[in-house]
Amino acid sequence: MNVSFEEIGRLAVTFGQSGCEAGQVCKVSQSGTVAPCAEGEKFCGVVEGVRGEYAAVQVAGFVTVGVSGAVEVGYVNLCADGNGGVKAGAGREYLVVSVHADTAVIKL
């Protein structure tokens, strides 16, 4: 049996954007605007899509993110890895429910 967490509790918000790409974690860079995260930064969500100067950003619910380094399931402190994904580090605590080779499912 396969287990899916997709769409559970999902909340997406439209922001202005500066340099974002779909699938990467992002931060609020100025009022109403998001930008890509540098390594070690805390992230506010995951960019779902970009259209011109706007980005749809998932800010709540379960989402699949790219990971670098070792990430375990359970409550883990995560921060941006500087390449659009996340890594274990001095960020916020997130619930990690599934880990695969280079992705993890987390609850924002």
C-alpha positions, 0 to 999 in steps of 0.5 A: 500500500502506498501512502500519500501526504499530498494536498493535506492541509495545503495553503498557497499564497501569491507573492511578488517574486524576485529570482524564484523557480518552481520547486525551491524553498523561499524566504520573504525578502521584503513586504509581500515579496519572496526570493530564493534562500541562501544556505542556512537561511530559514524558509517560509515555503515552497514555490509552486509556480512562477508567472512573471513577477508573481509566485504561488508559494505553499506556506502550509501543509505537506510538501515534497522538498529536495534535500542535501545531506542526511535528513531523518524522519521525525521532528528535525531542524531544517534550513535552506541548503542554498540550492533550492532544497533543505538540509538539517541545520539551525533552522525551524523544526519541521515534521519529516514524514518520509525520506527518499534518496534526495527528497523528503516530505515535510509538514510546513 
